[in-house]
Amino acid sequence: MFLLSVNSKEYCSNEDKKLLTFLRDDLHLTGTKDGCSEGACGACTIIVDGKATRACVFTLSKLQGKKITTIEGLTQREREVYSYCFGKCGAVQCGYCIPGMVMSAKALLDVNLNPTREDVKKAIRGNICRCTGYVKIENAILLAADYFRNNREVVFDNSDGSLGSSFMRVDAIAKTLGEGIYVDDITLKDMCYAKAVRAKYPRARVKKIDASKALNDPRCIAVITADDVPYNRHGHLKKDWPVLIKEGELTHYIGDAICLVVTDQKNALEELCSLVEVEYDILPGVYDVHEAIKDEILVHEGESNLMRKEHIIRGNAHEALERSKYKVHETFTTPHTEHAFMEMEAAIACWDDKEGITLFTGSQSVYDELHEITKILNLPEDKVHCISQLVGGGFGGKEDMSVQHHAALATYITHRPVKVKLTRKESLEIHPKRHPMEMELTLGCDENGYLTGLECTILADTGAYASLGGPVLQRACTHAAGPYNYQNIDITGIALYTNNVPSGAFRGFGVTQSCFAIESAINKLCKLINMDPFEFRMQNALKPGDTMPNGQIASEDTGIIECLEKIKPYYDMYPTAGIACALKNSGVGVGVPDTGRCILSIENNIVHIRTSAACMGQGLATVVLQICIETTKLPASQFIVEAPDTRRTPNSGTSTASRQTAFTGEATRRAAEKLKAALEGSKLEDLEGQEFYGEFCYETDPITSTKPHPISHLAYSYSAQLVVLDDSGKVERVIAVCDAGKVINQLSIEGQIEGGVVMGLGYALTENFISEQGYVKSKYGTLGLLRATDIPEIEVELVHAKGYGMAAYGAKGVGELCTIPTAPAVAHAYYKRDGIFRTALPLEKTAYRK
């Protein structure tokens, strides 16, 4: 028997297990989060005898006689101070890391109430945050120290929800205190657990699946194979991804699921999976795009490795380049990148004979899941109900099915509640990553430094399955020319299947790759013609009324000139700093139907804001609330923002393509205008039971349009970033200037940009998802994720052009934009420093990588 004290209460256990398991499963103290179970991320930080400690590291036998404090053990005073300070400073985004951050902060402030920022950075060095960039977390801890040190009274005042204010996020307090519910925090009565037996080889034929040993074990409830699946394919746009691999079929990567094992004993899952015997015929695979394009080894039998080809042509790039006074020709490469969201994938499904399946999930679209699952199980849509819990980060990595379809399938077969949760190792091996790309381009300008033309060929490794590889390739191509005024472009994009981990959506959606190439090529062109890189960009930058490289007329809210003007004083201050510019679309665009929807319903004198738009840290729930407040002039206390739910919230599309603020925001504004009109001469209680529906659609032209000036997207956001290196060659300061239109929430947009910059720094300098011959070699702790002690000073400036866009009071997306120009700006800083022109990420021969 193992005895220990948790939050001043005595507990015992007959089993020597990990403290994290004991806290969450036995004591149901779910504020301590499981982020990796490897001691790398800090999400499970608790305090043991006054010291911040990771709960996933120690077993109970090592903790006897120790005093353990979890987030639930904070005093009332601590709860008030930490929740207020973290909310007030905008330190909370997805929130999954925050309870661990608070516990690390407490361990510091319990012994030092006058810390420096450097003290704070060191205190949270063991805690990774993938959302915020750490800046506002540090601010929150410093503010908490001030409140404790000076015994300041906490007064929660969140009354000003007007547009542009620093309104506290609606979920900030619950997330800070560990009270917000993520999927893995849920336990249902008689819940079972399921796990997939995964492919042993990236490419092999499954000859035989023998589950007899597992089925003979009394702990096993079921082993589900492909023969049990009504429709054994899924995928966003192309149904090329098997739910389970059949006997006789090929595996396509190591993440392929062979069968599902179901048990009501969580600890038995691994052992039961090991009892399933799979016989393979091992086959050679293809792991490189240059090999894939030969089609000598086919990833998918009977199908070319060419997944998608795009060709965008305007003007005559070849002739323009022939006539160009100057031109550069280079090939750039970018790697796989892991999203590294803090919350591992989890889903719970349960069965009701009348209602069908209810799925508790944490993804980027409950309606995508609804459509995929009803297709897989051949069920009508009224027999599948998807409800979102809090989402612990996404960045595009939670758009594909990972565990949701398996949970639904297991409950469909067994009629029992079933949880499926990936380990961090499985997460790294299974969900799609950022596309590795190789980009060969020729860029030209005339004798005066005006851009003339671009020819570019992009090869993208889409991995084993299509996922969203087609649209990602499109965005890489449509944005490859940059935010500049020239129209002779010839861009070919080719996405190829390989036996690597699939590639899919990732913050920036292909533009991070092509922006690195075009901005780096501009820097080499500037050196060739002896022209200042800032002046080159300024004279070529798009102005309202200009024709963009894709033919669209730049609208009045085109703000790249304003970004450059704002960054100019910093550029003059730091003559060796690196600079880069970027643009990013808001909305899916290119002819694809795109609709935002919202319902405002009056229930018990409260306005319920109902939309399915997923909030995975970007703060969408707070955005729609502030739009409602601004439009109706009702106080925040009159509103509730509901979680996405396919029975309650209308389909507002996926949280992707920087679209939700513009599309769902505008839909919400339209619904709120109807409510405002109804309130004229009435009181809210007079409207009890009424609903007000808002919808916003925007028609765009397909990528193949022959119009002289097609409309590719609703709007574009723009950014210029400057990167300053110190004497040792490390990044000392980043200035990020962004045009994202009307600011809805000042703190949120700053936090998004700071987090995006840090993600861009990691992409440029330290992150490298390593895969060899289809096998993932990286662990969470070896991905190269930046920690608080690695972060330079980050300054955020916001600008807007003279005009505003047509949606959501003129707001545009910023979540993807802010991470795009960072890597080329870093590369330019090093190019200025040592004259070495680097063409591959992560950059080599730097203070970070030799």
KADA-V639116 format. One record per residue. N is the residue number from 1. RES is the residue in one letter. SS is DSSP state (a for helix, b for strand, c for the rest). PSI is psi in degrees with one decimal (NA if undefined). OMEGA is omega as a letter, one per 20 degrees, with the letter a starting at -180 (none if undefined). Layout:
BEGIN
n: <N;N>
res: <RES;RES>
ss: <SS;SS>
psi: <PSI;PSI>
omega: <OMEGA;OMEGA>
END
This chain:
BEGIN
n: <1;2;3;4;5;6;7;8;9;10;11;12;13;14;15;16;17;18;19;20;21;22;23;24;25;26;27;28;29;30;31;32;33;34;35;36;37;38;39;40;41;42;43;44;45;46;47;48;49;50;51;52;53;54;55;56;57;58;59;60;61;62;63;64;65;66;67;68;69;70;71;72;73;74;75;76;77;78;79;80;81;82;83;84;85;86;87;88;89;90;91;92;93;94;95;96;97;98;99;100;101;102;103;104;105;106;107;108;109;110;111;112;113;114;115;116;117;118;119;120;121;122;123;124;125;126;127;128;129;130;131;132;133;134;135;136;137;138;139;140;141;142;143;144;145;146;147;148;149;150;151;152;153;154;155;156;157;158;159;160;161;162;163;164;165;166;167;168;169;170;171;172;173;174;175;176;177;178;179;180;181;182;183;184;185;186;187;188;189;190;191;192;193;194;195;196;197;198;199;200;201;202;203;204;205;206;207;208;209;210;211;212;213;214;215;216;217;218;219;220;221;222;223;224;225;226;227;228;229;230;231;232;233;234;235;236;237;238;239;240;241;242;243;244;245;246;247;248;249;250;251;252;253;254;255;256;257;258;259;260;261;262;263;264;265;266;267;268;269;270;271;272;273;274;275;276;277;278;279;280;281;282;283;284;285;286;287;288;289;290;291;292;293;294;295;296;297;298;299;300;301;302;303;304;305;306;307;308;309;310;311;312;313;314;315;316;317;318;319;320;321;322;323;324;325;326;327;328;329;330;331;332;333;334;335;336;337;338;339;340;341;342;343;344;345;346;347;348;349;350;351;352;353;354;355;356;357;358;359;360;361;362;363;364;365;366;367;368;369;370;371;372;373;374;375;376;377;378;379;380;381;382;383;384;385;386;387;388;389;390;391;392;393;394;395;396;397;398;399;400;401;402;403;404;405;406;407;408;409;410;411;412;413;414;415;416;417;418;419;420;421;422;423;424;425;426;427;428;429;430;431;432;433;434;435;436;437;438;439;440;441;442;443;444;445;446;447;448;449;450;451;452;453;454;455;456;457;458;459;460;461;462;463;464;465;466;467;468;469;470;471;472;473;474;475;476;477;478;479;480;481;482;483;484;485;486;487;488;489;490;491;492;493;494;495;496;497;498;499;500;501;502;503;504;505;506;507;508;509;510;511;512;513;514;515;516;517;518;519;520;521;522;523;524;525;526;527;528;529;530;531;532;533;534;535;536;537;538;539;540;541;542;543;544;545;546;547;548;549;550;551;552;553;554;555;556;557;558;559;560;561;562;563;564;565;566;567;568;569;570;571;572;573;574;575;576;577;578;579;580;581;582;583;584;585;586;587;588;589;590;591;592;593;594;595;596;597;598;599;600;601;602;603;604;605;606;607;608;609;610;611;612;613;614;615;616;617;618;619;620;621;622;623;624;625;626;627;628;629;630;631;632;633;634;635;636;637;638;639;640;641;642;643;644;645;646;647;648;649;650;651;652;653;654;655;656;657;658;659;660;661;662;663;664;665;666;667;668;669;670;671;672;673;674;675;676;677;678;679;680;681;682;683;684;685;686;687;688;689;690;691;692;693;694;695;696;697;698;699;700;701;702;703;704;705;706;707;708;709;710;711;712;713;714;715;716;717;718;719;720;721;722;723;724;725;726;727;728;729;730;731;732;733;734;735;736;737;738;739;740;741;742;743;744;745;746;747;748;749;750;751;752;753;754;755;756;757;758;759;760;761;762;763;764;765;766;767;768;769;770;771;772;773;774;775;776;777;778;779;780;781;782;783;784;785;786;787;788;789;790;791;792;793;794;795;796;797;798;799;800;801;802;803;804;805;806;807;808;809;810;811;812;813;814;815;816;817;818;819;820;821;822;823;824;825;826;827;828;829;830;831;832;833;834;835;836;837;838;839;840;841;842;843;844;845;846;847;848;849;850>
res: <M;F;L;L;S;V;N;S;K;E;Y;C;S;N;E;D;K;K;L;L;T;F;L;R;D;D;L;H;L;T;G;T;K;D;G;C;S;E;G;A;C;G;A;C;T;I;I;V;D;G;K;A;T;R;A;C;V;F;T;L;S;K;L;Q;G;K;K;I;T;T;I;E;G;L;T;Q;R;E;R;E;V;Y;S;Y;C;F;G;K;C;G;A;V;Q;C;G;Y;C;I;P;G;M;V;M;S;A;K;A;L;L;D;V;N;L;N;P;T;R;E;D;V;K;K;A;I;R;G;N;I;C;R;C;T;G;Y;V;K;I;E;N;A;I;L;L;A;A;D;Y;F;R;N;N;R;E;V;V;F;D;N;S;D;G;S;L;G;S;S;F;M;R;V;D;A;I;A;K;T;L;G;E;G;I;Y;V;D;D;I;T;L;K;D;M;C;Y;A;K;A;V;R;A;K;Y;P;R;A;R;V;K;K;I;D;A;S;K;A;L;N;D;P;R;C;I;A;V;I;T;A;D;D;V;P;Y;N;R;H;G;H;L;K;K;D;W;P;V;L;I;K;E;G;E;L;T;H;Y;I;G;D;A;I;C;L;V;V;T;D;Q;K;N;A;L;E;E;L;C;S;L;V;E;V;E;Y;D;I;L;P;G;V;Y;D;V;H;E;A;I;K;D;E;I;L;V;H;E;G;E;S;N;L;M;R;K;E;H;I;I;R;G;N;A;H;E;A;L;E;R;S;K;Y;K;V;H;E;T;F;T;T;P;H;T;E;H;A;F;M;E;M;E;A;A;I;A;C;W;D;D;K;E;G;I;T;L;F;T;G;S;Q;S;V;Y;D;E;L;H;E;I;T;K;I;L;N;L;P;E;D;K;V;H;C;I;S;Q;L;V;G;G;G;F;G;G;K;E;D;M;S;V;Q;H;H;A;A;L;A;T;Y;I;T;H;R;P;V;K;V;K;L;T;R;K;E;S;L;E;I;H;P;K;R;H;P;M;E;M;E;L;T;L;G;C;D;E;N;G;Y;L;T;G;L;E;C;T;I;L;A;D;T;G;A;Y;A;S;L;G;G;P;V;L;Q;R;A;C;T;H;A;A;G;P;Y;N;Y;Q;N;I;D;I;T;G;I;A;L;Y;T;N;N;V;P;S;G;A;F;R;G;F;G;V;T;Q;S;C;F;A;I;E;S;A;I;N;K;L;C;K;L;I;N;M;D;P;F;E;F;R;M;Q;N;A;L;K;P;G;D;T;M;P;N;G;Q;I;A;S;E;D;T;G;I;I;E;C;L;E;K;I;K;P;Y;Y;D;M;Y;P;T;A;G;I;A;C;A;L;K;N;S;G;V;G;V;G;V;P;D;T;G;R;C;I;L;S;I;E;N;N;I;V;H;I;R;T;S;A;A;C;M;G;Q;G;L;A;T;V;V;L;Q;I;C;I;E;T;T;K;L;P;A;S;Q;F;I;V;E;A;P;D;T;R;R;T;P;N;S;G;T;S;T;A;S;R;Q;T;A;F;T;G;E;A;T;R;R;A;A;E;K;L;K;A;A;L;E;G;S;K;L;E;D;L;E;G;Q;E;F;Y;G;E;F;C;Y;E;T;D;P;I;T;S;T;K;P;H;P;I;S;H;L;A;Y;S;Y;S;A;Q;L;V;V;L;D;D;S;G;K;V;E;R;V;I;A;V;C;D;A;G;K;V;I;N;Q;L;S;I;E;G;Q;I;E;G;G;V;V;M;G;L;G;Y;A;L;T;E;N;F;I;S;E;Q;G;Y;V;K;S;K;Y;G;T;L;G;L;L;R;A;T;D;I;P;E;I;E;V;E;L;V;H;A;K;G;Y;G;M;A;A;Y;G;A;K;G;V;G;E;L;C;T;I;P;T;A;P;A;V;A;H;A;Y;Y;K;R;D;G;I;F;R;T;A;L;P;L;E;K;T;A;Y;R;K>
ss: <c;b;b;b;b;b;c;c;b;b;b;b;b;c;c;c;c;b;a;a;a;a;a;a;a;a;c;c;c;c;c;c;c;c;c;c;c;c;c;c;c;c;c;c;b;b;b;b;c;c;b;b;b;b;c;c;c;c;b;a;a;a;c;c;c;c;b;b;b;c;a;a;a;c;c;a;a;a;a;a;a;a;a;a;a;a;a;a;c;c;c;c;c;c;c;c;c;a;a;a;a;a;a;a;a;a;a;a;a;c;c;c;c;c;c;c;a;a;a;a;a;a;a;c;c;c;c;c;c;c;c;c;c;c;a;a;a;a;a;a;a;a;a;a;a;a;a;a;a;c;c;c;c;c;c;c;c;c;c;c;c;c;c;c;c;c;c;c;c;c;c;a;a;a;a;a;c;c;c;c;c;b;a;a;a;c;c;c;c;c;c;b;b;b;b;b;b;b;c;c;c;c;c;b;b;b;b;b;b;b;c;a;a;a;a;c;c;c;c;b;b;b;b;b;c;a;a;a;c;c;c;c;b;b;c;c;c;c;c;c;b;b;c;c;c;c;c;c;c;b;c;c;c;c;c;c;b;b;b;b;b;b;b;c;c;a;a;a;a;a;a;a;a;a;c;c;b;b;b;b;b;b;c;c;c;c;c;c;a;a;a;a;c;c;c;c;c;c;c;c;c;c;c;c;c;b;b;b;b;b;b;b;b;b;c;c;a;a;a;a;a;a;a;c;c;b;b;b;b;b;b;b;b;b;c;c;b;c;c;c;c;c;c;c;c;b;b;b;b;b;b;b;c;c;c;b;b;b;b;b;b;c;c;c;c;a;a;a;a;a;a;a;a;a;a;a;a;c;c;c;a;a;a;b;b;b;b;b;c;b;c;c;c;c;c;c;c;c;c;c;c;c;c;a;a;a;a;a;a;a;a;a;a;a;c;c;c;b;b;b;b;c;c;a;a;a;a;a;a;a;c;c;b;b;c;b;b;b;b;b;b;b;b;b;b;c;c;c;c;c;b;b;b;b;b;b;b;b;b;b;b;b;b;c;c;c;c;c;a;a;a;a;a;a;a;a;a;a;c;c;c;c;c;b;c;c;c;c;b;b;b;b;b;b;b;b;b;c;c;c;c;c;b;c;c;c;c;c;c;c;a;a;a;a;a;a;a;a;a;a;a;a;a;a;a;a;a;a;a;c;c;c;a;a;a;a;a;a;a;a;b;c;c;c;c;c;b;c;c;c;c;c;b;c;c;c;c;c;c;a;a;a;a;a;a;a;a;a;a;a;a;a;a;c;c;c;c;b;b;b;b;b;b;b;b;b;c;c;c;c;c;c;c;c;b;b;b;b;b;b;b;b;b;c;c;b;b;b;b;b;c;c;c;c;c;c;c;c;c;a;a;a;a;a;a;a;a;a;a;a;a;a;c;c;c;a;a;a;b;b;b;c;c;c;b;c;c;c;c;c;c;c;c;c;c;c;c;c;c;a;a;a;a;a;a;a;a;a;a;a;a;a;a;a;a;a;a;a;a;c;c;c;c;a;a;a;a;c;c;c;b;b;b;b;b;b;b;c;c;c;c;c;c;c;c;c;c;c;c;c;c;c;c;c;b;b;b;b;b;b;b;b;b;b;b;c;c;c;c;c;b;b;b;b;b;b;b;b;b;c;b;c;c;c;c;a;a;a;a;a;a;a;a;a;a;a;a;a;a;a;a;a;a;a;a;c;c;c;c;c;b;b;c;c;b;b;c;c;c;a;a;a;c;c;c;c;c;a;a;a;c;c;b;b;b;b;b;b;b;c;c;c;c;c;c;c;c;a;a;a;b;c;c;c;c;c;a;a;a;a;c;a;a;a;a;a;a;a;a;a;a;a;a;a;c;c;c;c;c;b;c;c;c;c;c;c;c;c;c;c>
psi: <138.1;124.1;137.5;159.7;122.8;119.0;42.5;15.7;146.4;135.1;157.2;155.7;139.5;-9.7;136.0;99.3;171.6;142.3;-40.1;-43.7;-43.2;-43.9;-46.3;-46.1;-36.3;-44.9;-10.5;35.7;80.0;2.0;-23.9;113.2;147.9;104.9;-23.3;-24.9;20.7;4.8;18.1;-27.2;-26.0;0.9;-25.5;21.4;129.6;-179.6;126.4;115.2;44.4;-2.1;133.4;128.0;145.7;125.1;-17.9;-6.0;-42.5;144.7;164.8;-33.1;-24.0;-4.7;7.2;134.2;-1.2;152.5;117.3;132.6;128.1;177.4;-30.1;-15.4;6.5;147.2;165.1;-39.0;-44.6;-40.6;-44.7;-48.1;-49.7;-43.5;-39.3;-49.4;-40.7;-36.9;-44.1;-37.5;-1.7;31.1;-8.0;121.2;-98.5;-28.8;-7.3;-32.8;-13.5;-44.0;-39.1;-38.6;-43.4;-41.3;-36.9;-38.1;-42.8;-43.1;-35.0;-51.6;-20.4;-22.7;-10.4;101.3;8.8;56.5;152.9;168.8;-34.6;-38.0;-43.0;-45.0;-44.6;-36.5;-33.1;15.0;-29.7;-0.1;121.0;136.6;128.3;-10.0;-49.8;-21.6;6.9;-22.5;-50.1;-23.8;-44.4;-43.0;-41.0;-41.8;-40.2;-37.6;-40.4;-39.9;-41.2;-42.6;-43.4;-44.0;-39.9;9.8;44.9;144.8;137.2;122.1;109.9;113.2;101.2;40.5;-27.2;99.6;18.0;156.3;134.6;-11.0;166.1;59.2;133.8;136.6;145.3;-24.9;9.4;-44.0;-47.7;-40.5;-40.5;-41.1;5.2;16.8;-13.4;141.7;117.9;166.3;-44.5;-9.8;-7.7;136.2;126.0;155.2;135.4;30.8;138.3;172.8;139.3;150.6;142.8;137.8;121.0;159.7;137.5;-24.2;146.3;-38.0;111.5;155.6;129.4;107.9;-39.5;139.5;113.7;104.9;13.9;-41.3;-40.7;-43.2;-26.3;-9.8;127.0;-16.4;-13.7;126.9;-38.9;152.1;116.9;129.9;177.2;-28.5;-17.7;-4.5;121.5;-44.9;109.6;42.3;147.1;175.0;147.2;-63.0;-23.9;122.7;71.7;5.7;111.6;139.9;-45.5;146.9;128.6;157.6;134.8;-15.9;163.1;144.6;153.8;-19.1;170.7;-11.7;-3.1;137.0;126.2;-46.0;168.0;133.1;132.2;134.1;159.6;7.8;102.0;-41.0;-12.0;-6.8;-51.6;-45.7;-42.5;-39.0;-36.8;-18.4;-16.1;122.8;125.1;127.7;130.0;152.7;104.0;133.4;153.6;145.4;-179.5;126.1;11.4;138.3;-31.1;-31.4;-38.9;-38.3;-18.4;-21.3;24.7;-36.2;122.9;122.6;-46.5;121.1;133.4;11.4;135.4;153.4;-8.6;108.6;-41.0;143.3;135.4;141.4;114.4;122.4;131.8;138.5;-149.5;90.5;-38.3;-47.5;-41.0;-40.6;-35.3;-35.8;-8.2;137.8;-38.7;146.2;154.1;148.9;120.2;159.4;128.6;145.9;143.0;151.6;173.4;145.5;139.0;135.0;-38.6;31.3;151.6;-35.6;121.1;155.8;134.3;149.1;148.7;130.9;145.0;161.7;139.5;130.9;-30.7;-45.9;-22.6;-136.1;132.0;127.8;124.6;124.5;172.2;73.5;-169.1;-0.3;113.4;-27.7;-33.2;-43.5;-43.6;-48.5;-40.2;-45.8;-40.2;-34.0;-46.8;-42.7;0.5;47.5;149.1;155.9;-24.1;0.7;7.0;127.1;114.9;127.8;127.4;134.7;-172.7;147.4;118.0;56.8;147.8;-63.2;23.8;-20.0;-5.7;30.8;-34.4;157.0;132.3;-49.0;-18.5;-47.1;-32.0;-38.7;-44.6;-42.1;-44.8;-39.5;-31.5;-37.9;-42.9;-19.0;26.7;153.8;134.1;131.1;135.3;124.8;133.5;144.7;166.9;-36.8;-45.2;-41.1;-44.0;-34.7;-17.9;-52.1;151.6;149.6;-178.4;138.1;126.2;138.1;147.5;125.0;113.4;122.3;155.0;126.1;135.6;160.4;165.8;-174.1;-16.1;4.6;22.3;129.8;141.3;-41.6;161.2;128.5;134.2;137.8;127.3;124.6;123.3;133.2;103.3;-2.0;-154.0;-27.9;160.8;-42.0;-127.4;29.7;-32.5;-56.3;-35.4;-43.9;-41.8;-48.0;-36.3;-38.6;-47.8;-22.9;1.6;-25.0;-13.3;-180.0;55.7;162.2;84.6;153.7;7.2;96.6;145.6;100.9;124.3;128.6;133.8;121.2;131.2;140.6;140.7;178.2;22.3;169.7;138.0;154.3;147.6;-143.2;137.8;139.4;115.7;-27.9;50.6;-22.8;-28.3;-36.8;-53.4;-26.0;-40.8;-40.9;-51.9;-41.3;-36.7;-40.2;-38.2;-41.1;-39.2;-36.1;-41.0;-40.4;-36.6;-39.4;3.4;49.6;141.9;129.9;-31.9;-48.0;-37.4;-47.2;-40.8;-42.7;-19.3;-8.4;146.0;140.2;155.3;132.4;-18.6;159.8;123.4;161.7;-26.8;0.6;-17.9;141.8;126.9;125.3;173.9;-22.8;23.0;116.6;23.0;-33.4;-44.0;-36.9;-45.3;-39.4;-38.8;-33.1;-11.2;-45.4;-36.7;-39.0;-41.5;-31.4;-32.4;84.4;-17.9;7.7;154.1;145.6;149.3;153.0;160.2;158.3;155.0;134.7;150.4;120.1;153.9;-48.9;-158.2;44.7;-2.9;128.9;136.0;119.6;133.8;143.3;148.0;142.9;131.4;116.8;140.7;112.9;116.5;43.6;20.9;140.6;117.2;121.9;115.9;110.8;147.4;-0.6;122.4;134.9;106.2;23.6;-19.7;-12.9;26.9;-37.9;-38.5;-35.2;-49.7;-33.8;-46.8;-34.6;-39.6;-42.8;-46.3;-40.3;-44.9;-20.2;14.6;150.5;160.0;-32.1;-12.9;2.9;149.5;130.9;116.5;154.1;152.8;134.1;120.2;-10.4;-17.5;-34.4;133.3;155.0;112.7;20.2;176.3;146.1;89.3;168.2;29.7;42.9;-22.5;-39.9;-43.8;-51.7;-54.2;-33.6;-44.2;-39.4;-41.2;-41.7;-42.0;-40.6;-40.1;-34.0;-38.5;-41.3;-42.5;-44.1;-39.8;-26.7;-13.4;115.0;3.4;164.9;161.7;-38.5;-21.9;-18.4;11.5;130.4;-9.2;154.5;144.2;119.3;134.3;139.5;140.4;120.4;150.7;124.6;128.9;171.8;145.4;162.7;-20.7;6.1;140.3;8.1;147.7;-37.0;75.3;155.2;105.2;-36.9;155.9;-45.5;164.5;142.9;156.3;153.7;147.4;133.9;147.8;133.8;125.6;130.1;148.4;-175.5;-25.5;-5.8;9.3;155.1;123.0;-35.7;143.4;128.4;120.2;116.0;127.6;139.8;103.3;25.8;-147.8;130.7;123.0;-47.6;114.3;-48.8;-41.9;-43.2;-37.0;-44.5;-38.9;-43.8;-44.3;-44.5;-38.9;-38.8;-45.8;-40.2;-38.1;-35.9;-42.3;-42.7;-39.3;-37.6;-36.7;-25.9;135.5;102.0;115.2;125.0;130.5;119.0;40.6;-7.8;129.1;126.2;-14.3;150.1;166.6;-39.9;-10.1;10.4;-17.8;24.7;136.1;143.7;172.8;-37.4;-10.5;-7.7;130.2;178.1;132.5;123.3;129.7;129.6;138.9;134.8;166.6;153.0;-178.9;-34.0;159.9;155.7;-177.9;-2.1;147.8;52.5;19.9;11.6;144.8;168.0;150.0;-14.7;-39.3;-41.7;-44.3;-18.3;-7.7;-48.0;-3.4;-49.6;-47.7;-29.4;-39.6;-46.0;-39.3;-38.6;-42.9;-35.8;-41.8;-35.3;-47.0;-1.7;3.9;122.2;108.2;134.9;7.5;145.6;148.9;150.9;139.9;168.1;48.3;-179.9;-9.6;-30.4;131.4;NA>
omega: <a;a;r;a;r;a;r;r;a;r;r;r;r;a;r;a;r;r;a;r;a;a;a;a;a;a;a;r;a;r;r;a;r;a;a;a;a;a;a;a;r;a;a;a;r;r;r;a;r;a;r;a;r;a;a;a;a;r;a;a;a;a;a;a;a;r;a;r;r;a;r;a;r;r;r;r;r;r;a;a;a;a;r;a;r;r;a;a;a;a;a;r;r;r;a;a;a;r;r;r;a;a;r;r;r;r;r;a;r;a;a;a;r;a;r;r;r;r;a;r;a;a;a;a;r;a;r;r;a;a;a;a;r;a;a;r;r;r;a;a;r;r;r;r;r;r;r;a;a;r;a;r;r;r;r;r;a;a;a;r;a;a;a;r;r;a;a;a;a;a;a;a;a;r;a;a;r;a;r;a;r;a;a;r;a;r;r;r;r;a;r;a;a;r;r;r;a;a;r;a;a;r;a;r;r;a;a;r;a;a;a;a;r;a;r;r;a;r;a;r;a;r;a;r;a;r;a;a;a;r;a;r;r;a;a;a;r;a;a;a;r;r;r;a;r;r;a;a;r;r;a;r;a;r;a;r;r;r;r;r;a;r;r;r;a;a;a;a;a;a;a;r;a;r;r;a;a;r;a;r;a;a;r;a;r;a;a;a;a;r;a;a;r;a;r;r;a;r;r;a;r;a;r;r;r;a;a;r;r;r;a;a;r;a;r;a;a;r;a;r;r;a;a;r;a;r;r;r;a;r;a;r;r;a;r;r;r;r;r;r;a;a;r;a;r;r;r;r;r;a;r;a;a;a;a;a;r;a;r;a;r;a;a;r;r;a;r;r;r;a;r;a;r;r;a;a;r;a;r;a;r;r;r;a;a;a;a;r;r;a;a;r;r;r;a;a;r;r;a;r;r;a;a;a;r;r;r;r;a;r;r;a;a;a;r;r;a;r;r;r;r;r;r;r;r;r;r;a;a;a;a;a;r;a;r;r;r;a;r;a;r;a;a;r;r;a;r;r;r;a;a;a;a;r;a;r;a;r;a;r;a;r;a;a;a;a;r;a;r;r;r;r;r;a;r;a;a;a;a;a;r;a;a;a;r;a;r;a;r;a;r;r;a;r;a;r;r;r;r;r;a;r;a;a;r;r;a;r;r;a;r;a;a;r;r;a;a;a;r;r;r;a;r;r;r;r;a;a;r;r;r;a;r;a;r;a;a;a;r;a;r;r;r;a;r;r;r;r;r;r;r;r;r;a;a;a;r;a;a;r;r;r;a;r;a;a;a;r;r;r;r;a;a;a;r;a;r;a;r;r;r;r;r;r;r;a;a;r;a;r;a;r;a;a;r;a;r;r;r;a;a;a;a;r;r;r;r;r;a;r;a;a;a;r;a;r;a;r;a;a;r;r;a;r;a;r;r;r;a;a;a;a;r;r;a;a;a;a;r;r;a;r;r;a;a;r;a;a;a;a;r;r;a;r;a;r;r;a;a;r;a;a;r;r;r;r;r;r;a;r;a;r;r;r;r;r;a;a;r;a;a;r;a;a;r;a;a;r;a;r;r;a;r;r;r;r;r;a;r;a;a;a;a;a;r;r;r;a;r;r;a;a;r;a;r;r;a;r;r;r;r;a;a;r;r;a;a;a;r;r;a;a;r;r;a;r;a;r;r;r;a;r;r;a;a;a;a;a;r;a;r;a;r;r;r;r;a;r;r;r;r;r;a;a;a;a;r;r;a;r;a;r;r;a;a;a;a;r;a;a;a;a;a;r;a;r;a;a;a;a;r;r;r;r;a;r;a;r;r;a;a;a;r;r;a;a;r;a;r;r;r;a;r;a;r;a;a;a;a;a;a;a;r;r;r;a;r;r;r;r;r;a;a;r;r;r;a;a;a;r;i;a;r;a;r;r;a;a;a;none>
END
